[in-house]
Amino acid sequence: MSRKAYEMVPVWEKSNLSVDEAAAYTGIGTAKLREISDSESCDFVLWIGTKRLLKRKKLKEYLDNAFSI
């Protein structure tokens, strides 16, 4: 898949988001998303080597159930 084809997939249809995409999707800053996803108990982070991806559906569930972050 070429880079252009990948970029054409809307964020709300992707299963995994980069930190920058997740920030745009949620309105939460990248630093805060990194802080939250650094926790070992974080179930919406997917590590591919040193690359961090956030599982969109699990992130949404987390935020739906959160009182504050």
N, CA, C and O atoms as CSV, one atom per row, in Angstrom:
chain,resi,resn,atom,element,x,y,z
A,1,MET,N,N,0.859,-1.182,0.000
A,1,MET,CA,C,0.000,0.000,0.000
A,1,MET,C,C,0.896,1.234,0.000
A,1,MET,O,O,1.814,1.349,0.812
A,2,SER,N,N,0.623,2.130,-0.900
A,2,SER,CA,C,1.428,3.348,-0.966
A,2,SER,C,C,1.087,4.281,0.184
A,2,SER,O,O,0.020,4.171,0.787
A,3,ARG,N,N,1.969,5.169,0.476
A,3,ARG,CA,C,1.763,6.127,1.571
A,3,ARG,C,C,0.509,6.957,1.337
A,3,ARG,O,O,-0.226,7.230,2.286
A,4,LYS,N,N,0.246,7.362,0.113
A,4,LYS,CA,C,-0.936,8.176,-0.178
A,4,LYS,C,C,-2.218,7.407,0.107
A,4,LYS,O,O,-3.162,7.967,0.665
A,5,ALA,N,N,-2.268,6.149,-0.263
A,5,ALA,CA,C,-3.468,5.342,0.000
A,5,ALA,C,C,-3.690,5.209,1.504
A,5,ALA,O,O,-4.828,5.265,1.969
A,6,TYR,N,N,-2.614,5.035,2.264
A,6,TYR,CA,C,-2.725,4.915,3.719
A,6,TYR,C,C,-3.275,6.194,4.328
A,6,TYR,O,O,-4.110,6.142,5.231
A,7,GLU,N,N,-2.820,7.334,3.846
A,7,GLU,CA,C,-3.249,8.606,4.405
A,7,GLU,C,C,-4.708,8.925,4.073
A,7,GLU,O,O,-5.308,9.782,4.722
A,8,MET,N,N,-5.285,8.259,3.083
A,8,MET,CA,C,-6.648,8.537,2.683
A,8,MET,C,C,-7.679,7.852,3.587
A,8,MET,O,O,-8.868,8.159,3.497
A,9,VAL,N,N,-7.250,6.936,4.450
A,9,VAL,CA,C,-8.164,6.267,5.363
A,9,VAL,C,C,-8.523,7.257,6.469
A,9,VAL,O,O,-7.632,7.767,7.147
A,10,PRO,N,N,-9.824,7.538,6.664
A,10,PRO,CA,C,-10.220,8.476,7.720
A,10,PRO,C,C,-9.821,7.954,9.103
A,10,PRO,O,O,-9.850,6.749,9.351
A,11,VAL,N,N,-9.456,8.856,9.982
A,11,VAL,CA,C,-9.008,8.492,11.332
A,11,VAL,C,C,-10.061,7.652,12.048
A,11,VAL,O,O,-9.712,6.696,12.740
A,12,TRP,N,N,-11.333,7.984,11.898
A,12,TRP,CA,C,-12.385,7.272,12.619
A,12,TRP,C,C,-12.609,5.857,12.086
A,12,TRP,O,O,-13.372,5.094,12.680
A,13,GLU,N,N,-11.957,5.492,10.973
A,13,GLU,CA,C,-12.054,4.132,10.450
A,13,GLU,C,C,-10.806,3.298,10.738
A,13,GLU,O,O,-10.814,2.085,10.526
A,14,LYS,N,N,-9.755,3.922,11.210
A,14,LYS,CA,C,-8.522,3.194,11.514
A,14,LYS,C,C,-8.694,2.456,12.838
A,14,LYS,O,O,-9.350,2.950,13.755
A,15,SER,N,N,-8.097,1.271,12.925
A,15,SER,CA,C,-8.171,0.537,14.184
A,15,SER,C,C,-7.093,0.993,15.159
A,15,SER,O,O,-7.297,0.941,16.372
A,16,ASN,N,N,-5.954,1.437,14.649
A,16,ASN,CA,C,-4.854,1.922,15.486
A,16,ASN,C,C,-4.435,3.298,15.013
A,16,ASN,O,O,-4.364,3.569,13.814
A,17,LEU,N,N,-4.159,4.166,15.980
A,17,LEU,CA,C,-3.816,5.548,15.675
A,17,LEU,C,C,-2.434,5.891,16.208
A,17,LEU,O,O,-2.030,5.402,17.262
A,18,SER,N,N,-1.718,6.724,15.485
A,18,SER,CA,C,-0.483,7.282,16.032
A,18,SER,C,C,-0.874,8.256,17.143
A,18,SER,O,O,-2.045,8.613,17.273
A,19,VAL,N,N,0.079,8.676,17.926
A,19,VAL,CA,C,-0.205,9.627,19.001
A,19,VAL,C,C,-0.747,10.937,18.416
A,19,VAL,O,O,-1.675,11.527,18.970
A,20,ASP,N,N,-0.178,11.382,17.315
A,20,ASP,CA,C,-0.659,12.618,16.683
A,20,ASP,C,C,-2.094,12.464,16.171
A,20,ASP,O,O,-2.911,13.370,16.333
A,21,GLU,N,N,-2.399,11.325,15.558
A,21,GLU,CA,C,-3.763,11.077,15.089
A,21,GLU,C,C,-4.736,11.002,16.257
A,21,GLU,O,O,-5.839,11.543,16.186
A,22,ALA,N,N,-4.328,10.330,17.335
A,22,ALA,CA,C,-5.187,10.207,18.511
A,22,ALA,C,C,-5.436,11.572,19.147
A,22,ALA,O,O,-6.530,11.834,19.648
A,23,ALA,N,N,-4.439,12.428,19.128
A,23,ALA,CA,C,-4.600,13.777,19.668
A,23,ALA,C,C,-5.631,14.557,18.852
A,23,ALA,O,O,-6.488,15.238,19.415
A,24,ALA,N,N,-5.546,14.455,17.538
A,24,ALA,CA,C,-6.514,15.135,16.672
A,24,ALA,C,C,-7.907,14.542,16.851
A,24,ALA,O,O,-8.895,15.276,16.837
A,25,TYR,N,N,-7.997,13.241,17.018
A,25,TYR,CA,C,-9.270,12.522,17.166
A,25,TYR,C,C,-9.958,12.858,18.487
A,25,TYR,O,O,-11.175,13.036,18.526
A,26,THR,N,N,-9.182,12.944,19.571
A,26,THR,CA,C,-9.764,13.118,20.906
A,26,THR,C,C,-9.731,14.548,21.425
A,26,THR,O,O,-10.524,14.903,22.298
A,27,GLY,N,N,-8.832,15.372,20.906
A,27,GLY,CA,C,-8.663,16.717,21.440
A,27,GLY,C,C,-7.769,16.750,22.666
A,27,GLY,O,O,-7.661,17.783,23.327
A,28,ILE,N,N,-7.133,15.641,22.975
A,28,ILE,CA,C,-6.206,15.544,24.109
A,28,ILE,C,C,-4.797,15.722,23.567
A,28,ILE,O,O,-4.477,15.200,22.499
A,29,GLY,N,N,-3.962,16.440,24.277
A,29,GLY,CA,C,-2.600,16.707,23.825
A,29,GLY,C,C,-1.742,15.462,23.732
A,29,GLY,O,O,-1.988,14.467,24.414
A,30,THR,N,N,-0.738,15.529,22.883
A,30,THR,CA,C,0.142,14.386,22.683
A,30,THR,C,C,0.914,14.024,23.951
A,30,THR,O,O,1.133,12.844,24.225
A,31,ALA,N,N,1.323,15.013,24.717
A,31,ALA,CA,C,2.072,14.736,25.955
A,31,ALA,C,C,1.206,13.957,26.937
A,31,ALA,O,O,1.683,13.016,27.570
A,32,LYS,N,N,-0.062,14.341,27.069
A,32,LYS,CA,C,-0.967,13.654,27.989
A,32,LYS,C,C,-1.249,12.237,27.500
A,32,LYS,O,O,-1.297,11.309,28.307
A,33,LEU,N,N,-1.436,12.054,26.199
A,33,LEU,CA,C,-1.662,10.709,25.663
A,33,LEU,C,C,-0.451,9.822,25.891
A,33,LEU,O,O,-0.596,8.641,26.209
A,34,ARG,N,N,0.748,10.381,25.730
A,34,ARG,CA,C,1.962,9.598,26.002
A,34,ARG,C,C,2.050,9.239,27.485
A,34,ARG,O,O,2.406,8.115,27.839
A,35,GLU,N,N,1.724,10.202,28.344
A,35,GLU,CA,C,1.766,9.960,29.789
A,35,GLU,C,C,0.807,8.833,30.179
A,35,GLU,O,O,1.183,7.922,30.917
A,36,ILE,N,N,-0.415,8.896,29.689
A,36,ILE,CA,C,-1.417,7.870,30.017
A,36,ILE,C,C,-0.997,6.509,29.467
A,36,ILE,O,O,-1.127,5.495,30.153
A,37,SER,N,N,-0.498,6.483,28.243
A,37,SER,CA,C,-0.177,5.202,27.615
A,37,SER,C,C,1.170,4.633,28.056
A,37,SER,O,O,1.513,3.515,27.673
A,38,ASP,N,N,1.937,5.374,28.847
A,38,ASP,CA,C,3.188,4.845,29.404
A,38,ASP,C,C,2.935,3.823,30.510
A,38,ASP,O,O,3.806,3.006,30.808
A,39,SER,N,N,1.762,3.863,31.115
A,39,SER,CA,C,1.439,2.957,32.211
A,39,SER,C,C,1.406,1.509,31.723
A,39,SER,O,O,0.883,1.222,30.646
A,40,GLU,N,N,1.965,0.604,32.519
A,40,GLU,CA,C,1.947,-0.819,32.164
A,40,GLU,C,C,0.535,-1.380,32.141
A,40,GLU,O,O,0.278,-2.377,31.467
A,41,SER,N,N,-0.387,-0.753,32.868
A,41,SER,CA,C,-1.763,-1.243,32.911
A,41,SER,C,C,-2.630,-0.683,31.781
A,41,SER,O,O,-3.816,-1.002,31.697
A,42,CYS,N,N,-2.062,0.134,30.930
A,42,CYS,CA,C,-2.799,0.736,29.814
A,42,CYS,C,C,-3.152,-0.350,28.801
A,42,CYS,O,O,-2.265,-0.993,28.239
A,43,ASP,N,N,-4.460,-0.554,28.568
A,43,ASP,CA,C,-4.866,-1.610,27.647
A,43,ASP,C,C,-5.176,-1.102,26.241
A,43,ASP,O,O,-5.603,-1.883,25.390
A,44,PHE,N,N,-4.969,0.193,25.977
A,44,PHE,CA,C,-5.227,0.701,24.635
A,44,PHE,C,C,-3.954,1.067,23.881
A,44,PHE,O,O,-4.017,1.677,22.813
A,45,VAL,N,N,-2.802,0.699,24.428
A,45,VAL,CA,C,-1.539,0.971,23.733
A,45,VAL,C,C,-1.032,-0.313,23.086
A,45,VAL,O,O,-1.140,-1.397,23.659
A,46,LEU,N,N,-0.482,-0.175,21.894
A,46,LEU,CA,C,0.118,-1.281,21.163
A,46,LEU,C,C,1.529,-0.851,20.788
A,46,LEU,O,O,1.720,0.132,20.072
A,47,TRP,N,N,2.501,-1.588,21.272
A,47,TRP,CA,C,3.896,-1.264,20.974
A,47,TRP,C,C,4.382,-2.124,19.824
A,47,TRP,O,O,4.234,-3.345,19.859
A,48,ILE,N,N,4.950,-1.515,18.823
A,48,ILE,CA,C,5.605,-2.215,17.723
A,48,ILE,C,C,7.048,-1.746,17.763
A,48,ILE,O,O,7.404,-0.725,17.175
A,49,GLY,N,N,7.867,-2.506,18.462
A,49,GLY,CA,C,9.232,-2.065,18.749
A,49,GLY,C,C,9.144,-0.858,19.661
A,49,GLY,O,O,8.635,-0.962,20.778
A,50,THR,N,N,9.629,0.277,19.206
A,50,THR,CA,C,9.532,1.501,20.000
A,50,THR,C,C,8.396,2.397,19.518
A,50,THR,O,O,8.150,3.459,20.088
A,51,LYS,N,N,7.705,1.964,18.466
A,51,LYS,CA,C,6.580,2.749,17.941
A,51,LYS,C,C,5.328,2.483,18.768
A,51,LYS,O,O,4.981,1.334,19.042
A,52,ARG,N,N,4.664,3.550,19.155
A,52,ARG,CA,C,3.463,3.479,19.991
A,52,ARG,C,C,2.241,3.765,19.126
A,52,ARG,O,O,2.152,4.811,18.483
A,53,LEU,N,N,1.299,2.821,19.120
A,53,LEU,CA,C,0.016,3.033,18.468
A,53,LEU,C,C,-1.071,2.904,19.522
A,53,LEU,O,O,-0.938,2.133,20.472
A,54,LEU,N,N,-2.130,3.651,19.352
A,54,LEU,CA,C,-3.231,3.611,20.305
A,54,LEU,C,C,-4.441,2.969,19.640
A,54,LEU,O,O,-4.867,3.383,18.562
A,55,LYS,N,N,-4.984,1.955,20.297
A,55,LYS,CA,C,-6.140,1.239,19.780
A,55,LYS,C,C,-7.362,2.150,19.916
A,55,LYS,O,O,-7.808,2.450,21.023
A,56,ARG,N,N,-7.887,2.579,18.781
A,56,ARG,CA,C,-8.929,3.612,18.751
A,56,ARG,C,C,-10.164,3.232,19.578
A,56,ARG,O,O,-10.629,4.038,20.383
A,57,LYS,N,N,-10.695,2.036,19.395
A,57,LYS,CA,C,-11.918,1.649,20.115
A,57,LYS,C,C,-11.677,1.565,21.622
A,57,LYS,O,O,-12.501,2.028,22.410
A,58,LYS,N,N,-10.546,0.973,22.023
A,58,LYS,CA,C,-10.227,0.871,23.451
A,58,LYS,C,C,-9.967,2.243,24.057
A,58,LYS,O,O,-10.339,2.491,25.204
A,59,LEU,N,N,-9.334,3.138,23.303
A,59,LEU,CA,C,-9.095,4.501,23.766
A,59,LEU,C,C,-10.429,5.212,23.974
A,59,LEU,O,O,-10.621,5.900,24.976
A,60,LYS,N,N,-11.342,5.046,23.033
A,60,LYS,CA,C,-12.666,5.663,23.152
A,60,LYS,C,C,-13.394,5.130,24.382
A,60,LYS,O,O,-14.008,5.907,25.114
A,61,GLU,N,N,-13.337,3.824,24.624
A,61,GLU,CA,C,-13.956,3.219,25.813
A,61,GLU,C,C,-13.344,3.809,27.083
A,61,GLU,O,O,-14.058,4.159,28.023
A,62,TYR,N,N,-12.025,3.915,27.100
A,62,TYR,CA,C,-11.333,4.486,28.255
A,62,TYR,C,C,-11.837,5.902,28.536
A,62,TYR,O,O,-12.139,6.245,29.679
A,63,LEU,N,N,-11.925,6.709,27.498
A,63,LEU,CA,C,-12.366,8.079,27.673
A,63,LEU,C,C,-13.847,8.174,28.039
A,63,LEU,O,O,-14.238,9.054,28.805
A,64,ASP,N,N,-14.673,7.275,27.499
A,64,ASP,CA,C,-16.090,7.243,27.842
A,64,ASP,C,C,-16.311,6.957,29.332
A,64,ASP,O,O,-17.280,7.432,29.925
A,65,ASN,N,N,-15.410,6.180,29.925
A,65,ASN,CA,C,-15.555,5.788,31.327
A,65,ASN,C,C,-14.751,6.664,32.292
A,65,ASN,O,O,-14.871,6.510,33.507
A,66,ALA,N,N,-13.943,7.572,31.769
A,66,ALA,CA,C,-13.076,8.398,32.615
A,66,ALA,C,C,-13.844,9.597,33.155
A,66,ALA,O,O,-14.633,10.215,32.440
A,67,PHE,N,N,-13.609,9.916,34.405
A,67,PHE,CA,C,-14.159,11.118,35.007
A,67,PHE,C,C,-13.263,12.309,34.708
A,67,PHE,O,O,-13.742,13.398,34.391
A,68,SER,N,N,-11.956,12.090,34.812
A,68,SER,CA,C,-10.976,13.127,34.490
A,68,SER,C,C,-9.684,12.441,34.063
A,68,SER,O,O,-9.449,11.269,34.357
A,69,ILE,N,N,-8.850,13.213,33.358
A,69,ILE,CA,C,-7.551,12.661,32.962
A,69,ILE,C,C,-6.484,13.695,33.228
A,69,ILE,O,O,-5.306,13.448,32.969
